[in-house]
Amino acid sequence: MGKLFSAHGAARWLSFFAGWVMLGRVHAIDLAAGAIISGLAAALSLHLLPAVHLNPAATLAYAARFFAGSLRAGWDVARRVAARPPQVHPGVLVVPCAVPQGLARDAFRALASLQPGTLPLAGQGPELRVHCLDITAPVAAALDADALAFLAMADTPRHG
């Protein structure tokens, strides 16, 4: 329970409590219940998921890269599917992935799946299978750059 009163615990409690408030419960009894439930959720999350020390500059750089990439990819997908005939060459590629397997790889796949035009699938070892809207696009290079930016956020070592 001591972890709950750390900086990580406070941040998690605050994020859970903010989610509670966003649900629209702002009466006194609702806020009191939300504070207690958020504390329990934060304590449980600290037990199940260890605290990660994020590099603020690298996190901002990754966020900027992510949103710029989302805009570019969204525009590219719209252009490809609006063309007559559609300019798509879908398929699955096997690409190297610098993010080690486990929770870090799962988090990276979840974030990368939000990019239009690609969907990372499970992979073995240093490889990742990726379903692409266009297999002729430089998907491997883009994913490798994204993986390096992702790893820089938590100063995680590369796979392999």
C-alpha positions in Angstrom: 0.0 0.0 0.0 3.1 2.3 0.4 3.4 2.5 -3.4 0.1 4.3 -3.5 1.5 7.3 -1.7 4.4 7.6 -4.2 4.6 10.0 -7.1 3.5 7.1 -9.4 0.7 6.1 -7.2 -0.6 9.7 -7.0 -0.4 10.0 -10.8 -2.3 6.8 -11.3 -4.9 7.8 -8.6 -5.3 11.2 -10.3 -5.8 9.6 -13.8 -8.4 7.2 -12.5 -10.1 10.0 -10.6 -10.1 12.2 -13.7 -11.8 9.3 -15.6 -14.4 9.0 -12.9 -15.1 12.8 -13.1 -15.4 12.6 -16.9 -18.2 10.1 -16.5 -20.2 13.0 -15.2 -20.4 12.2 -11.5 -19.7 15.5 -9.7 -22.0 15.4 -6.7 -20.3 15.2 -3.3 -21.2 11.6 -2.7 -20.1 10.6 -6.2 -16.8 12.4 -5.8 -16.2 10.7 -2.4 -17.0 7.3 -4.0 -14.8 8.1 -7.0 -11.9 9.0 -4.7 -12.1 5.7 -2.8 -12.6 3.6 -6.0 -9.8 5.5 -7.8 -7.5 4.7 -4.8 -8.3 1.1 -4.9 -7.9 1.0 -8.7 -4.5 2.8 -8.4 -3.3 0.4 -5.7 -4.3 -2.6 -7.8 -2.7 -1.2 -10.9 0.6 -0.6 -9.1 0.5 -4.2 -7.9 -0.2 -5.6 -11.4 1.8 -3.2 -13.5 5.1 -1.9 -12.2 5.8 1.8 -12.4 7.6 2.9 -15.6 9.9 5.9 -15.5 9.3 7.9 -18.6 11.7 10.4 -20.2 9.5 13.5 -20.6 11.4 14.8 -23.6 11.3 11.5 -25.4 7.6 11.1 -24.5 6.8 14.4 -26.1 8.9 13.5 -29.1 7.0 10.2 -29.5 3.7 11.9 -29.1 4.6 14.5 -31.8 5.8 11.7 -34.1 2.7 9.6 -33.4 0.2 12.4 -34.2 2.1 13.6 -37.2 2.4 10.0 -38.5 -1.4 9.5 -37.9 -2.2 12.6 -39.9 0.1 11.5 -42.8 -1.1 7.9 -42.7 -4.8 9.0 -42.6 -4.3 11.2 -45.6 -2.4 8.5 -47.4 -5.1 5.9 -46.7 -7.9 8.3 -47.8 -5.9 9.1 -51.0 -5.4 5.4 -51.8 -8.9 4.3 -51.3 -10.5 7.3 -53.1 -8.4 6.7 -56.2 -10.1 4.8 -59.1 -9.1 2.1 -59.1 -8.1 2.0 -55.4 -4.3 2.0 -55.0 -4.0 -0.7 -52.4 -1.8 -3.8 -52.2 -2.9 -5.4 -48.9 -0.9 -8.2 -47.3 1.1 -9.3 -44.3 4.8 -8.4 -43.9 7.2 -9.9 -41.4 9.4 -7.0 -40.1 12.1 -6.9 -37.4 11.0 -5.2 -34.2 13.4 -3.7 -31.7 10.9 -3.8 -28.9 11.4 -6.8 -26.6 8.5 -9.3 -26.2 6.2 -8.9 -23.3 4.4 -5.9 -21.9 6.6 -3.4 -23.8 5.9 -5.2 -27.1 2.2 -5.4 -26.4 2.1 -1.6 -25.6 4.0 -0.8 -28.8 1.6 -3.0 -30.9 -1.4 -1.3 -29.3 0.0 2.2 -30.1 1.1 1.2 -33.6 -2.3 -0.3 -34.3 -3.8 3.2 -34.0 -1.9 4.3 -37.1 -4.0 4.1 -40.2 -3.0 1.5 -42.9 -1.1 -0.9 -40.6 -2.1 -3.4 -38.0 0.7 -5.1 -36.0 -0.1 -8.8 -35.3 1.7 -11.2 -33.0 5.2 -12.2 -33.9 8.0 -14.5 -32.6 11.3 -13.3 -31.3 12.7 -10.1 -32.9 10.0 -10.2 -35.7 6.6 -8.7 -35.9 3.9 -9.6 -38.4 2.1 -6.5 -39.8 -1.0 -6.4 -41.9 -0.6 -3.5 -44.3 -2.9 -1.7 -46.7 0.1 -1.4 -49.1 2.9 -3.9 -48.8 5.0 -1.9 -51.3 5.2 1.1 -48.8 8.2 1.4 -46.5 6.4 -0.1 -43.5 9.5 -1.7 -42.0 11.5 1.5 -41.9 8.5 3.4 -40.4 7.9 0.8 -37.7 11.6 0.6 -36.8 11.8 4.4 -36.3 8.6 4.2 -34.3 10.0 1.4 -32.2 13.2 3.3 -31.4 11.2 6.4 -30.4 9.0 4.2 -28.2 12.0 2.6 -26.5 13.5 6.0 -25.9 10.5 7.0 -23.8 11.3 4.5 -21.1 15.0 4.0 -21.9 14.2 0.4 -22.7 17.0 -1.7 -24.3 16.5 -2.9 -27.9 15.6 -6.5 -28.6 18.3 -8.8 -29.7 
